[in-house]
Amino acid sequence: MPLLGPVTCNRAILPQLRGALAEVQRRGLGGLVHVNDFAGCYAARLIPGDPGPSIAHHAWGSAIDINARANPLGQHPTQDRRLVAIFERWGFAWGGDFLVPDGMHFELLHQTPQAPAG
């Protein structure tokens, strides 16, 4: 995978993840992804909630956490908006926009049939 190296994710998101990271790199923004601060993709876990827990996107391997230490759950996100915009163009939702911010988190929201313009 560009910038990150090997990842363990659902193969269905790999084309879009590869595309987003390649665009980051192509635009000269690779320094915005801190390779040593990649917190993974697949992780079997639940999201606590009311009336009960739900299955996390990470359990499906359809979410990725990058720049984790600088963007902890519940804190004000510090992701560069250019990075966020690229991932959103490639069909990912950003956790920094969640009610409880999760700035490290990007989850596949919809699949794009081809590379987005831009």
MIMILO-395766 format. One record per atom (N, C-alpha, C, O): x, y, z; atom name; residue in three letters. Coordinates in Angstrom, 3 decimals, padded with zeros to 6 digits. Layout:
BEGIN
east->X&north->Y&up->Z&name->CA&resn->ALA
...
***
This chain:
BEGIN
east->000.857&north->-001.172&up->000.000&name->N&resn->MET
east->000.000&north->000.000&up->000.000&name->CA&resn->MET
east->000.904&north->001.236&up->000.000&name->C&resn->MET
east->001.852&north->001.294&up->000.782&name->O&resn->MET
east->000.634&north->002.221&up->-000.854&name->N&resn->PRO
east->001.452&north->003.434&up->-000.844&name->CA&resn->PRO
east->001.522&north->004.047&up->000.550&name->C&resn->PRO
east->000.523&north->004.075&up->001.268&name->O&resn->PRO
east->002.665&north->004.524&up->000.923&name->N&resn->LEU
east->002.962&north->005.210&up->002.186&name->CA&resn->LEU
east->002.935&north->004.303&up->003.412&name->C&resn->LEU
east->003.740&north->004.498&up->004.323&name->O&resn->LEU
east->002.038&north->003.320&up->003.469&name->N&resn->LEU
east->001.868&north->002.502&up->004.673&name->CA&resn->LEU
east->002.575&north->001.160&up->004.605&name->C&resn->LEU
east->002.963&north->000.620&up->005.641&name->O&resn->LEU
east->002.750&north->000.612&up->003.421&name->N&resn->GLY
east->003.258&north->-000.747&up->003.308&name->CA&resn->GLY
east->002.107&north->-001.722&up->003.458&name->C&resn->GLY
east->000.961&north->-001.365&up->003.186&name->O&resn->GLY
east->002.390&north->-002.954&up->003.888&name->N&resn->PRO
east->001.332&north->-003.970&up->003.997&name->CA&resn->PRO
east->000.264&north->-003.578&up->005.033&name->C&resn->PRO
east->000.574&north->-003.051&up->006.101&name->O&resn->PRO
east->-000.987&north->-003.849&up->004.687&name->N&resn->VAL
east->-002.108&north->-003.605&up->005.598&name->CA&resn->VAL
east->-002.995&north->-004.844&up->005.622&name->C&resn->VAL
east->-002.999&north->-005.629&up->004.674&name->O&resn->VAL
east->-003.740&north->-005.015&up->006.696&name->N&resn->THR
east->-004.721&north->-006.084&up->006.790&name->CA&resn->THR
east->-006.097&north->-005.428&up->006.807&name->C&resn->THR
east->-006.572&north->-004.964&up->007.843&name->O&resn->THR
east->-006.724&north->-005.402&up->005.634&name->N&resn->CYS
east->-008.031&north->-004.778&up->005.452&name->CA&resn->CYS
east->-008.891&north->-005.694&up->004.596&name->C&resn->CYS
east->-008.397&north->-006.645&up->003.991&name->O&resn->CYS
east->-010.164&north->-005.397&up->004.555&name->N&resn->ASN
east->-011.068&north->-006.086&up->003.647&name->CA&resn->ASN
east->-010.622&north->-005.764&up->002.221&name->C&resn->ASN
east->-010.423&north->-004.598&up->001.881&name->O&resn->ASN
east->-010.466&north->-006.788&up->001.395&name->N&resn->ARG
east->-009.955&north->-006.558&up->000.038&name->CA&resn->ARG
east->-010.858&north->-005.630&up->-000.768&name->C&resn->ARG
east->-010.401&north->-005.026&up->-001.738&name->O&resn->ARG
east->-012.123&north->-005.505&up->-000.390&name->N&resn->ALA
east->-013.045&north->-004.642&up->-001.130&name->CA&resn->ALA
east->-012.664&north->-003.162&up->-001.019&name->C&resn->ALA
east->-012.988&north->-002.382&up->-001.914&name->O&resn->ALA
east->-011.988&north->-002.764&up->000.052&name->N&resn->ILE
east->-011.630&north->-001.343&up->000.179&name->CA&resn->ILE
east->-010.243&north->-001.046&up->-000.379&name->C&resn->ILE
east->-009.866&north->000.119&up->-000.508&name->O&resn->ILE
east->-009.484&north->-002.082&up->-000.709&name->N&resn->LEU
east->-008.091&north->-001.861&up->-001.119&name->CA&resn->LEU
east->-007.941&north->-000.956&up->-002.344&name->C&resn->LEU
east->-007.050&north->-000.107&up->-002.338&name->O&resn->LEU
east->-008.758&north->-001.084&up->-003.393&name->N&resn->PRO
east->-008.574&north->-000.177&up->-004.528&name->CA&resn->PRO
east->-008.745&north->001.298&up->-004.151&name->C&resn->PRO
east->-007.972&north->002.148&up->-004.593&name->O&resn->PRO
east->-009.756&north->001.595&up->-003.336&name->N&resn->GLN
east->-009.985&north->002.980&up->-002.951&name->CA&resn->GLN
east->-008.945&north->003.470&up->-001.947&name->C&resn->GLN
east->-008.516&north->004.621&up->-002.016&name->O&resn->GLN
east->-008.545&north->002.625&up->-001.034&name->N&resn->LEU
east->-007.494&north->003.006&up->-000.096&name->CA&resn->LEU
east->-006.196&north->003.264&up->-000.850&name->C&resn->LEU
east->-005.512&north->004.258&up->-000.606&name->O&resn->LEU
east->-005.865&north->002.362&up->-001.766&name->N&resn->ARG
east->-004.660&north->002.528&up->-002.586&name->CA&resn->ARG
east->-004.747&north->003.823&up->-003.393&name->C&resn->ARG
east->-003.771&north->004.566&up->-003.490&name->O&resn->ARG
east->-005.911&north->004.086&up->-003.967&name->N&resn->GLY
east->-006.104&north->005.308&up->-004.748&name->CA&resn->GLY
east->-005.947&north->006.566&up->-003.918&name->C&resn->GLY
east->-005.299&north->007.520&up->-004.348&name->O&resn->GLY
east->-006.539&north->006.574&up->-002.724&name->N&resn->ALA
east->-006.440&north->007.751&up->-001.855&name->CA&resn->ALA
east->-004.988&north->007.996&up->-001.439&name->C&resn->ALA
east->-004.503&north->009.126&up->-001.504&name->O&resn->ALA
east->-004.302&north->006.943&up->-001.016&name->N&resn->LEU
east->-002.916&north->007.106&up->-000.579&name->CA&resn->LEU
east->-002.002&north->007.474&up->-001.743&name->C&resn->LEU
east->-001.063&north->008.251&up->-001.569&name->O&resn->LEU
east->-002.263&north->006.928&up->-002.920&name->N&resn->ALA
east->-001.466&north->007.283&up->-004.096&name->CA&resn->ALA
east->-001.685&north->008.749&up->-004.467&name->C&resn->ALA
east->-000.749&north->009.436&up->-004.873&name->O&resn->ALA
east->-002.921&north->009.224&up->-004.327&name->N&resn->GLU
east->-003.192&north->010.641&up->-004.602&name->CA&resn->GLU
east->-002.476&north->011.530&up->-003.585&name->C&resn->GLU
east->-001.906&north->012.558&up->-003.951&name->O&resn->GLU
east->-002.502&north->011.144&up->-002.332&name->N&resn->VAL
east->-001.768&north->011.896&up->-001.307&name->CA&resn->VAL
east->-000.304&north->012.002&up->-001.716&name->C&resn->VAL
east->000.286&north->013.082&up->-001.674&name->O&resn->VAL
east->000.263&north->010.895&up->-002.103&name->N&resn->GLN
east->001.664&north->010.854&up->-002.508&name->CA&resn->GLN
east->001.899&north->011.667&up->-003.781&name->C&resn->GLN
east->002.857&north->012.437&up->-003.852&name->O&resn->GLN
east->001.048&north->011.506&up->-004.770&name->N&resn->ARG
east->001.175&north->012.200&up->-006.052&name->CA&resn->ARG
east->001.118&north->013.715&up->-005.875&name->C&resn->ARG
east->001.794&north->014.449&up->-006.596&name->O&resn->ARG
east->000.323&north->014.182&up->-004.929&name->N&resn->ARG
east->000.191&north->015.621&up->-004.683&name->CA&resn->ARG
east->001.305&north->016.169&up->-003.786&name->C&resn->ARG
east->001.294&north->017.342&up->-003.413&name->O&resn->ARG
east->002.268&north->015.303&up->-003.444&name->N&resn->GLY
east->003.383&north->015.747&up->-002.616&name->CA&resn->GLY
east->003.022&north->015.939&up->-001.158&name->C&resn->GLY
east->003.676&north->016.700&up->-000.445&name->O&resn->GLY
east->001.975&north->015.246&up->-000.711&name->N&resn->LEU
east->001.484&north->015.397&up->000.662&name->CA&resn->LEU
east->001.783&north->014.168&up->001.518&name->C&resn->LEU
east->001.186&north->013.997&up->002.580&name->O&resn->LEU
east->002.695&north->013.315&up->001.071&name->N&resn->GLY
east->003.001&north->012.089&up->001.797&name->CA&resn->GLY
east->003.425&north->012.321&up->003.233&name->C&resn->GLY
east->003.205&north->011.460&up->004.085&name->O&resn->GLY
east->004.025&north->013.458&up->003.518&name->N&resn->GLY
east->004.433&north->013.774&up->004.885&name->CA&resn->GLY
east->003.269&north->013.958&up->005.846&name->C&resn->GLY
east->003.469&north->013.993&up->007.060&name->O&resn->GLY
east->002.051&north->014.076&up->005.314&name->N&resn->LEU
east->000.874&north->014.210&up->006.180&name->CA&resn->LEU
east->000.453&north->012.880&up->006.789&name->C&resn->LEU
east->-000.316&north->012.850&up->007.750&name->O&resn->LEU
east->000.955&north->011.779&up->006.232&name->N&resn->VAL
east->000.657&north->010.446&up->006.764&name->CA&resn->VAL
east->001.890&north->009.966&up->007.520&name->C&resn->VAL
east->002.914&north->009.659&up->006.909&name->O&resn->VAL
east->001.798&north->009.901&up->008.823&name->N&resn->HIS
east->002.915&north->009.480&up->009.653&name->CA&resn->HIS
east->002.918&north->007.951&up->009.717&name->C&resn->HIS
east->002.140&north->007.338&up->010.448&name->O&resn->HIS
east->003.799&north->007.367&up->008.943&name->N&resn->VAL
east->003.839&north->005.916&up->008.757&name->CA&resn->VAL
east->003.948&north->005.174&up->010.081&name->C&resn->VAL
east->003.334&north->004.120&up->010.244&name->O&resn->VAL
east->004.705&north->005.693&up->011.014&name->N&resn->ASN
east->004.874&north->005.023&up->012.306&name->CA&resn->ASN
east->003.703&north->005.252&up->013.251&name->C&resn->ASN
east->003.720&north->004.783&up->014.389&name->O&resn->ASN
east->002.689&north->005.971&up->012.784&name->N&resn->ASP
east->001.515&north->006.251&up->013.607&name->CA&resn->ASP
east->000.245&north->005.680&up->012.962&name->C&resn->ASP
east->-000.854&north->006.195&up->013.163&name->O&resn->ASP
east->000.421&north->004.609&up->012.187&name->N&resn->PHE
east->-000.688&north->003.882&up->011.571&name->CA&resn->PHE
east->-001.223&north->002.898&up->012.607&name->C&resn->PHE
east->-000.477&north->002.058&up->013.110&name->O&resn->PHE
east->-002.511&north->002.997&up->012.927&name->N&resn->ALA
east->-003.089&north->002.161&up->013.980&name->CA&resn->ALA
east->-003.938&north->001.024&up->013.433&name->C&resn->ALA
east->-004.696&north->000.407&up->014.181&name->O&resn->ALA
east->-003.824&north->000.742&up->012.150&name->N&resn->GLY
east->-004.440&north->-000.447&up->011.610&name->CA&resn->GLY
east->-005.750&north->-000.250&up->010.899&name->C&resn->GLY
east->-006.285&north->000.854&up->010.791&name->O&resn->GLY
east->-006.243&north->-001.372&up->010.418&name->N&resn->CYS
east->-007.489&north->-001.432&up->009.657&name->CA&resn->CYS
east->-008.407&north->-002.470&up->010.312&name->C&resn->CYS
east->-009.386&north->-002.108&up->010.965&name->O&resn->CYS
east->-008.093&north->-003.751&up->010.139&name->N&resn->TYR
east->-008.933&north->-004.799&up->010.718&name->CA&resn->TYR
east->-008.694&north->-004.925&up->012.223&name->C&resn->TYR
east->-007.556&north->-005.041&up->012.677&name->O&resn->TYR
east->-009.775&north->-004.901&up->012.979&name->N&resn->ALA
east->-009.734&north->-005.168&up->014.420&name->CA&resn->ALA
east->-011.141&north->-005.585&up->014.832&name->C&resn->ALA
east->-012.091&north->-004.819&up->014.671&name->O&resn->ALA
east->-011.274&north->-006.785&up->015.355&name->N&resn->ALA
east->-012.580&north->-007.276&up->015.796&name->CA&resn->ALA
east->-012.991&north->-006.531&up->017.056&name->C&resn->ALA
east->-012.448&north->-006.771&up->018.135&name->O&resn->ALA
east->-013.965&north->-005.614&up->016.911&name->N&resn->ARG
east->-014.421&north->-004.854&up->018.073&name->CA&resn->ARG
east->-015.836&north->-004.344&up->017.863&name->C&resn->ARG
east->-016.354&north->-004.306&up->016.747&name->O&resn->ARG
east->-016.433&north->-003.959&up->018.960&name->N&resn->LEU
east->-017.781&north->-003.392&up->018.958&name->CA&resn->LEU
east->-017.717&north->-001.921&up->019.338&name->C&resn->LEU
east->-016.765&north->-001.465&up->019.972&name->O&resn->LEU
east->-018.752&north->-001.187&up->018.938&name->N&resn->ILE
east->-018.906&north->000.207&up->019.350&name->CA&resn->ILE
east->-019.965&north->000.208&up->020.445&name->C&resn->ILE
east->-021.101&north->-000.194&up->020.195&name->O&resn->ILE
east->-019.620&north->000.650&up->021.652&name->N&resn->PRO
east->-020.632&north->000.679&up->022.706&name->CA&resn->PRO
east->-021.744&north->001.658&up->022.339&name->C&resn->PRO
east->-021.487&north->002.676&up->021.697&name->O&resn->PRO
east->-022.950&north->001.362&up->022.734&name->N&resn->GLY
east->-024.051&north->002.270&up->022.421&name->CA&resn->GLY
east->-025.317&north->001.904&up->023.152&name->C&resn->GLY
east->-025.371&north->000.924&up->023.896&name->O&resn->GLY
east->-026.331&north->002.709&up->022.926&name->N&resn->ASP
east->-027.616&north->002.512&up->023.547&name->CA&resn->ASP
east->-028.626&north->002.355&up->022.421&name->C&resn->ASP
east->-028.767&north->003.298&up->021.643&name->O&resn->ASP
east->-029.326&north->001.267&up->022.270&name->N&resn->PRO
east->-029.659&north->000.297&up->023.292&name->CA&resn->PRO
east->-028.630&north->-000.814&up->023.451&name->C&resn->PRO
east->-028.741&north->-001.610&up->024.383&name->O&resn->PRO
east->-027.655&north->-000.892&up->022.594&name->N&resn->GLY
east->-026.643&north->-001.937&up->022.716&name->CA&resn->GLY
east->-025.508&north->-001.660&up->021.757&name->C&resn->GLY
east->-025.550&north->-000.698&up->020.990&name->O&resn->GLY
east->-024.497&north->-002.500&up->021.799&name->N&resn->PRO
east->-023.331&north->-002.262&up->020.940&name->CA&resn->PRO
east->-023.632&north->-002.572&up->019.474&name->C&resn->PRO
east->-024.545&north->-003.334&up->019.156&name->O&resn->PRO
east->-022.844&north->-001.963&up->018.597&name->N&resn->SER
east->-022.929&north->-002.274&up->017.164&name->CA&resn->SER
east->-021.543&north->-002.705&up->016.691&name->C&resn->SER
east->-020.538&north->-002.445&up->017.352&name->O&resn->SER
east->-021.509&north->-003.350&up->015.566&name->N&resn->ILE
east->-020.245&north->-003.845&up->015.031&name->CA&resn->ILE
east->-019.486&north->-002.681&up->014.399&name->C&resn->ILE
east->-020.040&north->-001.945&up->013.582&name->O&resn->ILE
east->-018.235&north->-002.517&up->014.772&name->N&resn->ALA
east->-017.396&north->-001.439&up->014.247&name->CA&resn->ALA
east->-016.988&north->-001.730&up->012.808&name->C&resn->ALA
east->-016.874&north->-002.888&up->012.408&name->O&resn->ALA
east->-016.770&north->-000.679&up->012.040&name->N&resn->HIS
east->-016.273&north->-000.844&up->010.672&name->CA&resn->HIS
east->-014.934&north->-001.559&up->010.656&name->C&resn->HIS
east->-014.606&north->-002.242&up->009.686&name->O&resn->HIS
east->-014.164&north->-001.409&up->011.713&name->N&resn->HIS
east->-012.881&north->-002.120&up->011.794&name->CA&resn->HIS
east->-013.085&north->-003.636&up->011.836&name->C&resn->HIS
east->-012.236&north->-004.385&up->011.354&name->O&resn->HIS
east->-014.196&north->-004.091&up->012.402&name->N&resn->ALA
east->-014.462&north->-005.531&up->012.454&name->CA&resn->ALA
east->-014.701&north->-006.088&up->011.054&name->C&resn->ALA
east->-014.495&north->-007.278&up->010.815&name->O&resn->ALA
east->-015.128&north->-005.244&up->010.143&name->N&resn->TRP
east->-015.325&north->-005.645&up->008.755&name->CA&resn->TRP
east->-014.068&north->-005.367&up->007.925&name->C&resn->TRP
east->-014.007&north->-005.730&up->006.750&name->O&resn->TRP
east->-013.079&north->-004.734&up->008.525&name->N&resn->GLY
east->-011.868&north->-004.372&up->007.793&name->CA&resn->GLY
east->-012.105&north->-003.250&up->006.807&name->C&resn->GLY
east->-011.389&north->-003.139&up->005.812&name->O&resn->GLY
east->-013.106&north->-002.412&up->007.067&name->N&resn->SER
east->-013.466&north->-001.344&up->006.130&name->CA&resn->SER
east->-013.190&north->000.050&up->006.686&name->C&resn->SER
east->-013.764&north->001.036&up->006.223&name->O&resn->SER
east->-012.314&north->000.125&up->007.673&name->N&resn->ALA
east->-011.916&north->001.413&up->008.248&name->CA&resn->ALA
east->-010.421&north->001.379&up->008.516&name->C&resn->ALA
east->-009.830&north->000.313&up->008.688&name->O&resn->ALA
east->-009.823&north->002.555&up->008.549&name->N&resn->ILE
east->-008.386&north->002.664&up->008.769&name->CA&resn->ILE
east->-008.115&north->003.833&up->009.708&name->C&resn->ILE
east->-008.777&north->004.867&up->009.628&name->O&resn->ILE
east->-007.147&north->003.668&up->010.592&name->N&resn->ASP
east->-006.758&north->004.717&up->011.533&name->CA&resn->ASP
east->-005.343&north->005.170&up->011.218&name->C&resn->ASP
east->-004.399&north->004.382&up->011.278&name->O&resn->ASP
east->-005.204&north->006.451&up->010.879&name->N&resn->ILE
east->-003.880&north->007.000&up->010.594&name->CA&resn->ILE
east->-003.637&north->008.240&up->011.443&name->C&resn->ILE
east->-004.567&north->008.949&up->011.828&name->O&resn->ILE
east->-002.359&north->008.482&up->011.722&name->N&resn->ASN
east->-001.947&north->009.593&up->012.591&name->CA&resn->ASN
east->-002.681&north->009.516&up->013.931&name->C&resn->ASN
east->-003.243&north->010.498&up->014.414&name->O&resn->ASN
east->-002.657&north->008.333&up->014.503&name->N&resn->ALA
east->-003.481&north->008.010&up->015.675&name->CA&resn->ALA
east->-003.116&north->008.796&up->016.932&name->C&resn->ALA
east->-004.008&north->009.310&up->017.608&name->O&resn->ALA
east->-001.848&north->008.900&up->017.257&name->N&resn->ARG
east->-001.471&north->009.563&up->018.516&name->CA&resn->ARG
east->-001.869&north->011.034&up->018.537&name->C&resn->ARG
east->-002.210&north->011.566&up->019.593&name->O&resn->ARG
east->-001.830&north->011.692&up->017.393&name->N&resn->ALA
east->-002.186&north->013.108&up->017.331&name->CA&resn->ALA
east->-003.690&north->013.327&up->017.190&name->C&resn->ALA
east->-004.156&north->014.465&up->017.243&name->O&resn->ALA
east->-004.452&north->012.249&up->017.012&name->N&resn->ASN
east->-005.892&north->012.367&up->016.764&name->CA&resn->ASN
east->-006.684&north->011.365&up->017.589&name->C&resn->ASN
east->-007.440&north->010.575&up->017.024&name->O&resn->ASN
east->-006.531&north->011.375&up->018.916&name->N&resn->PRO
east->-007.224&north->010.373&up->019.735&name->CA&resn->PRO
east->-008.740&north->010.585&up->019.759&name->C&resn->PRO
east->-009.243&north->011.695&up->019.586&name->O&resn->PRO
east->-009.432&north->009.488&up->019.978&name->N&resn->LEU
east->-010.888&north->009.497&up->020.091&name->CA&resn->LEU
east->-011.324&north->010.512&up->021.144&name->C&resn->LEU
east->-010.799&north->010.532&up->022.257&name->O&resn->LEU
east->-012.288&north->011.352&up->020.778&name->N&resn->GLY
east->-012.867&north->012.304&up->021.713&name->CA&resn->GLY
east->-012.125&north->013.629&up->021.817&name->C&resn->GLY
east->-012.587&north->014.539&up->022.506&name->O&resn->GLY
east->-010.992&north->013.753&up->021.151&name->N&resn->GLN
east->-010.216&north->015.002&up->021.198&name->CA&resn->GLN
east->-010.404&north->015.785&up->019.900&name->C&resn->GLN
east->-010.866&north->015.239&up->018.898&name->O&resn->GLN
east->-010.044&north->017.059&up->019.926&name->N&resn->HIS
east->-010.123&north->017.889&up->018.728&name->CA&resn->HIS
east->-009.168&north->017.330&up->017.667&name->C&resn->HIS
east->-007.971&north->017.214&up->017.929&name->O&resn->HIS
east->-009.671&north->016.980&up->016.475&name->N&resn->PRO
east->-008.810&north->016.387&up->015.445&name->CA&resn->PRO
east->-007.794&north->017.388&up->014.892&name->C&resn->PRO
east->-008.053&north->018.588&up->014.813&name->O&resn->PRO
east->-006.631&north->016.856&up->014.512&name->N&resn->THR
east->-005.576&north->017.690&up->013.937&name->CA&resn->THR
east->-005.199&north->017.262&up->012.523&name->C&resn->THR
east->-004.201&north->017.742&up->011.984&name->O&resn->THR
east->-005.980&north->016.365&up->011.910&name->N&resn->GLN
east->-005.666&north->015.939&up->010.541&name->CA&resn->GLN
east->-005.695&north->017.153&up->009.611&name->C&resn->GLN
east->-006.551&north->018.029&up->009.739&name->O&resn->GLN
east->-004.761&north->017.188&up->008.692&name->N&resn->ASP
east->-004.732&north->018.232&up->007.683&name->CA&resn->ASP
east->-005.963&north->018.071&up->006.790&name->C&resn->ASP
east->-006.259&north->016.967&up->006.334&name->O&resn->ASP
east->-006.671&north->019.157&up->006.543&name->N&resn->ARG
east->-007.913&north->019.099&up->005.768&name->CA&resn->ARG
east->-007.667&north->018.652&up->004.325&name->C&resn->ARG
east->-008.585&north->018.138&up->003.685&name->O&resn->ARG
east->-006.456&north->018.834&up->003.798&name->N&resn->ARG
east->-006.158&north->018.345&up->002.452&name->CA&resn->ARG
east->-006.180&north->016.821&up->002.428&name->C&resn->ARG
east->-006.662&north->016.219&up->001.468&name->O&resn->ARG
east->-005.657&north->016.196&up->003.486&name->N&resn->LEU
east->-005.680&north->014.742&up->003.603&name->CA&resn->LEU
east->-007.120&north->014.251&up->003.718&name->C&resn->LEU
east->-007.514&north->013.296&up->003.048&name->O&resn->LEU
east->-007.893&north->014.904&up->004.562&name->N&resn->VAL
east->-009.301&north->014.545&up->004.749&name->CA&resn->VAL
east->-010.056&north->014.658&up->003.427&name->C&resn->VAL
east->-010.831&north->013.765&up->003.086&name->O&resn->VAL
east->-009.844&north->015.731&up->002.683&name->N&resn->ALA
east->-010.550&north->015.948&up->001.417&name->CA&resn->ALA
east->-010.228&north->014.850&up->000.406&name->C&resn->ALA
east->-011.113&north->014.397&up->-000.320&name->O&resn->ALA
east->-008.981&north->014.424&up->000.356&name->N&resn->ILE
east->-008.608&north->013.350&up->-000.571&name->CA&resn->ILE
east->-009.333&north->012.063&up->-000.203&name->C&resn->ILE
east->-009.901&north->011.398&up->-001.070&name->O&resn->ILE
east->-009.316&north->011.710&up->001.080&name->N&resn->PHE
east->-009.996&north->010.474&up->001.493&name->CA&resn->PHE
east->-011.500&north->010.566&up->001.227&name->C&resn->PHE
east->-012.109&north->009.586&up->000.798&name->O&resn->PHE
east->-012.098&north->011.715&up->001.471&name->N&resn->GLU
east->-013.526&north->011.866&up->001.214&name->CA&resn->GLU
east->-013.830&north->011.727&up->-000.276&name->C&resn->GLU
east->-014.842&north->011.129&up->-000.641&name->O&resn->GLU
east->-012.976&north->012.266&up->-001.138&name->N&resn->ARG
east->-013.160&north->012.128&up->-002.584&name->CA&resn->ARG
east->-013.126&north->010.662&up->-003.007&name->C&resn->ARG
east->-013.777&north->010.275&up->-003.978&name->O&resn->ARG
east->-012.363&north->009.848&up->-002.272&name->N&resn->TRP
east->-012.236&north->008.429&up->-002.604&name->CA&resn->TRP
east->-013.295&north->007.578&up->-001.902&name->C&resn->TRP
east->-013.198&north->006.351&up->-001.915&name->O&resn->TRP
east->-014.309&north->008.209&up->-001.287&name->N&resn->GLY
east->-015.438&north->007.470&up->-000.733&name->CA&resn->GLY
east->-015.382&north->007.166&up->000.747&name->C&resn->GLY
east->-016.195&north->006.391&up->001.250&name->O&resn->GLY
east->-014.421&north->007.774&up->001.466&name->N&resn->PHE
east->-014.292&north->007.532&up->002.901&name->CA&resn->PHE
east->-014.961&north->008.637&up->003.705&name->C&resn->PHE
east->-014.899&north->009.810&up->003.335&name->O&resn->PHE
east->-015.598&north->008.259&up->004.802&name->N&resn->ALA
east->-016.099&north->009.225&up->005.779&name->CA&resn->ALA
east->-015.004&north->009.428&up->006.811&name->C&resn->ALA
east->-014.284&north->008.490&up->007.154&name->O&resn->ALA
east->-014.880&north->010.648&up->007.304&name->N&resn->TRP
east->-013.844&north->010.976&up->008.290&name->CA&resn->TRP
east->-014.445&north->011.041&up->009.682&name->C&resn->TRP
east->-015.460&north->011.705&up->009.899&name->O&resn->TRP
east->-013.822&north->010.356&up->010.618&name->N&resn->GLY
east->-014.289&north->010.328&up->011.996&name->CA&resn->GLY
east->-014.187&north->011.662&up->012.726&name->C&resn->GLY
east->-014.812&north->011.837&up->013.772&name->O&resn->GLY
east->-013.423&north->012.592&up->012.205&name->N&resn->GLY
east->-013.325&north->013.916&up->012.824&name->CA&resn->GLY
east->-014.641&north->014.669&up->012.777&name->C&resn->GLY
east->-014.833&north->015.629&up->013.524&name->O&resn->GLY
east->-015.558&north->014.242&up->011.899&name->N&resn->ASP
east->-016.885&north->014.861&up->011.796&name->CA&resn->ASP
east->-017.933&north->014.156&up->012.655&name->C&resn->ASP
east->-019.089&north->014.579&up->012.679&name->O&resn->ASP
east->-017.552&north->013.093&up->013.359&name->N&resn->PHE
east->-018.493&north->012.362&up->014.209&name->CA&resn->PHE
east->-018.882&north->013.201&up->015.424&name->C&resn->PHE
east->-018.167&north->014.129&up->015.802&name->O&resn->PHE
east->-020.018&north->012.868&up->016.028&name->N&resn->LEU
east->-020.476&north->013.558&up->017.237&name->CA&resn->LEU
east->-019.395&north->013.500&up->018.316&name->C&resn->LEU
east->-019.087&north->014.509&up->018.950&name->O&resn->LEU
east->-018.827&north->012.326&up->018.519&name->N&resn->VAL
east->-017.632&north->012.176&up->019.348&name->CA&resn->VAL
east->-016.485&north->012.042&up->018.359&name->C&resn->VAL
east->-016.330&north->010.989&up->017.741&name->O&resn->VAL
east->-015.671&north->013.092&up->018.194&name->N&resn->PRO
east->-014.651&north->013.086&up->017.146&name->CA&resn->PRO
east->-013.665&north->011.923&up->017.278&name->C&resn->PRO
east->-013.221&north->011.575&up->018.372&name->O&resn->PRO
east->-013.342&north->011.343&up->016.132&name->N&resn->ASP
east->-012.355&north->010.271&up->016.041&name->CA&resn->ASP
east->-011.467&north->010.612&up->014.840&name->C&resn->ASP
east->-011.572&north->010.002&up->013.776&name->O&resn->ASP
east->-010.597&north->011.598&up->015.039&name->N&resn->GLY
east->-009.838&north->012.198&up->013.957&name->CA&resn->GLY
east->-008.899&north->011.269&up->013.217&name->C&resn->GLY
east->-008.517&north->011.566&up->012.085&name->O&resn->GLY
east->-008.517&north->010.157&up->013.815&name->N&resn->MET
east->-007.626&north->009.201&up->013.143&name->CA&resn->MET
east->-008.378&north->008.313&up->012.167&name->C&resn->MET
east->-007.761&north->007.666&up->011.321&name->O&resn->MET
east->-009.686&north->008.272&up->012.269&name->N&resn->HIS
east->-010.537&north->007.249&up->011.648&name->CA&resn->HIS
east->-011.081&north->007.669&up->010.279&name->C&resn->HIS
east->-011.636&north->008.756&up->010.120&name->O&resn->HIS
east->-010.907&north->006.780&up->009.297&name->N&resn->PHE
east->-011.517&north->006.920&up->007.979&name->CA&resn->PHE
east->-012.204&north->005.591&up->007.674&name->C&resn->PHE
east->-011.573&north->004.537&up->007.754&name->O&resn->PHE
east->-013.486&north->005.630&up->007.326&name->N&resn->GLU
east->-014.203&north->004.394&up->007.007&name->CA&resn->GLU
east->-014.836&north->004.517&up->005.631&name->C&resn->GLU
east->-015.305&north->005.584&up->005.236&name->O&resn->GLU
east->-014.839&north->003.404&up->004.911&name->N&resn->LEU
east->-015.407&north->003.420&up->003.570&name->CA&resn->LEU
east->-016.906&north->003.633&up->003.668&name->C&resn->LEU
east->-017.621&north->002.841&up->004.283&name->O&resn->LEU
east->-017.370&north->004.704&up->003.060&name->N&resn->LEU
east->-018.786&north->005.043&up->003.073&name->CA&resn->LEU
east->-019.480&north->004.532&up->001.817&name->C&resn->LEU
east->-020.594&north->004.011&up->001.880&name->O&resn->LEU
east->-018.817&north->004.686&up->000.682&name->N&resn->HIS
east->-019.373&north->004.196&up->-000.573&name->CA&resn->HIS
east->-018.224&north->003.895&up->-001.529&name->C&resn->HIS
east->-017.169&north->004.526&up->-001.493&name->O&resn->HIS
east->-018.468&north->002.917&up->-002.374&name->N&resn->GLN
east->-017.444&north->002.548&up->-003.342&name->CA&resn->GLN
east->-017.573&north->003.419&up->-004.575&name->C&resn->GLN
east->-018.676&north->003.688&up->-005.051&name->O&resn->GLN
east->-016.438&north->003.853&up->-005.083&name->N&resn->THR
east->-016.416&north->004.615&up->-006.320&name->CA&resn->THR
east->-016.054&north->003.672&up->-007.452&name->C&resn->THR
east->-015.089&north->002.918&up->-007.334&name->O&resn->THR
east->-016.808&north->003.697&up->-008.553&name->N&resn->PRO
east->-016.530&north->002.760&up->-009.642&name->CA&resn->PRO
east->-015.229&north->003.055&up->-010.375&name->C&resn->PRO
east->-014.681&north->002.179&up->-011.045&name->O&resn->PRO
east->-014.730&north->004.283&up->-010.253&name->N&resn->GLN
east->-013.470&north->004.647&up->-010.907&name->CA&resn->GLN
east->-012.819&north->005.759&up->-010.115&name->C&resn->GLN
east->-013.400&north->006.283&up->-009.165&name->O&resn->GLN
east->-011.619&north->006.114&up->-010.507&name->N&resn->ALA
east->-010.891&north->007.168&up->-009.807&name->CA&resn->ALA
east->-011.676&north->008.477&up->-009.899&name->C&resn->ALA
east->-012.106&north->008.866&up->-010.986&name->O&resn->ALA
east->-011.865&north->009.154&up->-008.774&name->N&resn->PRO
east->-012.581&north->010.434&up->-008.794&name->CA&resn->PRO
east->-011.746&north->011.506&up->-009.491&name->C&resn->PRO
east->-010.516&north->011.459&up->-009.483&name->O&resn->PRO
east->-012.428&north->012.457&up->-010.084&name->N&resn->ALA
east->-011.739&north->013.582&up->-010.724&name->CA&resn->ALA
east->-011.185&north->014.503&up->-009.642&name->C&resn->ALA
east->-011.752&north->014.615&up->-008.555&name->O&resn->ALA
east->-010.092&north->015.146&up->-009.949&name->N&resn->GLY
east->-009.564&north->016.098&up->-008.973&name->CA&resn->GLY
east->-008.165&north->015.987&up->-008.819&name->C&resn->GLY
east->-007.571&north->016.722&up->-008.031&name->O&resn->GLY
***
